[in-house]
Amino acid sequence: MWVILALYLAHYAFEIIAVYRAPVANIEFFTPIMVTIGVYGVVMCFALWRRQQWARVWLVITTVLTLFLLGSMLWRGVSMARWPAFLAAVLRIAVGVMLFLPSVRRWFA
């Protein structure tokens, strides 16, 4: 479970890097948005660590959405400028898959 939590936080770090490198980083609400994303990541990690089943379900649902995003990125081609977003999506999918490992299922039992 500790590996999942570490990968989940790394996912958010790469997601923040991806948004920071995008043109949207020039808007005035950028910092509050990034703080909100960071707080969301920490709250989700805390909920997973506390064995909250709703957090696991929510993570699986949002991982399915990430699969569609990754498919779209691969369909259009991934440029080297978008590598943090690509890596964030791959880490998110890895976390979603790891939630179905037997040891993690016992964690939430």
C-alpha positions in Angstrom: 0.0 0.0 0.0 2.9 2.4 0.7 4.1 2.0 -2.9 0.6 2.9 -4.2 0.5 6.0 -2.0 4.0 7.0 -3.2 3.1 6.5 -6.8 -0.1 8.4 -6.4 1.7 11.4 -4.9 4.3 11.1 -7.7 1.4 11.2 -10.2 0.2 14.5 -8.8 3.7 15.9 -8.9 4.1 15.1 -12.6 0.6 16.4 -13.2 1.5 19.7 -11.6 4.7 19.9 -13.7 2.6 19.2 -16.8 0.2 22.0 -16.1 3.0 24.4 -15.1 4.7 23.9 -18.5 1.4 24.5 -20.4 0.3 27.9 -21.6 -2.5 27.9 -19.0 0.2 28.5 -16.3 0.1 32.2 -17.2 -3.4 32.8 -15.8 -3.9 34.4 -12.4 -5.7 31.5 -10.9 -2.9 29.1 -11.6 -1.5 28.9 -8.0 -4.8 28.3 -6.3 -5.6 25.6 -8.8 -2.3 23.9 -8.2 -2.8 24.2 -4.4 -6.3 22.6 -4.8 -4.9 19.8 -6.9 -2.1 19.2 -4.3 -4.6 19.2 -1.4 -6.9 16.8 -3.3 -3.9 14.4 -3.8 -3.0 14.5 -0.1 -6.6 14.0 1.0 -7.0 11.0 -1.3 -3.7 9.5 0.0 -4.9 10.0 3.6 -8.3 8.4 2.8 -6.6 5.4 1.1 -4.2 5.1 4.1 -7.2 5.1 6.4 -8.8 2.3 4.4 -11.8 4.3 3.1 -13.5 2.2 0.5 -15.1 5.3 -1.2 -11.5 6.5 -2.0 -10.6 3.3 -3.6 -13.8 3.3 -5.8 -13.3 6.9 -6.7 -9.7 6.2 -7.7 -10.8 3.4 -9.9 -13.4 5.5 -11.6 -11.0 8.4 -12.3 -8.4 5.9 -13.5 -10.8 4.7 -16.2 -11.2 8.3 -17.3 -7.4 8.6 -17.4 -7.3 5.5 -19.7 -9.4 7.5 -22.2 -7.1 10.5 -21.8 -4.0 8.4 -22.4 -5.6 6.8 -25.4 -6.3 10.2 -26.8 -2.7 11.3 -26.2 -1.4 8.3 -27.9 -3.8 8.7 -30.8 -2.6 12.2 -31.5 1.0 11.4 -30.7 2.9 12.4 -27.6 5.5 15.2 -28.0 8.5 15.5 -25.8 7.0 18.7 -24.3 4.1 16.6 -23.0 6.1 13.9 -21.3 5.1 14.9 -17.7 1.4 14.5 -18.6 2.1 11.1 -20.3 4.1 9.9 -17.2 1.4 11.2 -14.9 -1.3 9.2 -16.8 0.9 6.0 -16.8 1.5 6.3 -13.0 -2.2 6.9 -12.4 -3.1 3.7 -14.4 -0.4 1.8 -12.5 -2.0 2.9 -9.2 -5.4 1.9 -10.4 -4.2 -1.6 -11.4 -2.3 -2.1 -8.2 -5.5 -1.4 -6.2 -6.7 -4.9 -7.3 -3.6 -6.8 -6.0 -4.5 -9.3 -3.3 -2.5 -7.5 -0.6 -4.3 -4.3 -1.3 -7.7 -6.0 -1.2 -6.8 -7.3 2.2 -5.8 -3.8 3.3 -9.4 -2.6 2.5 -11.1 -5.7 3.9 
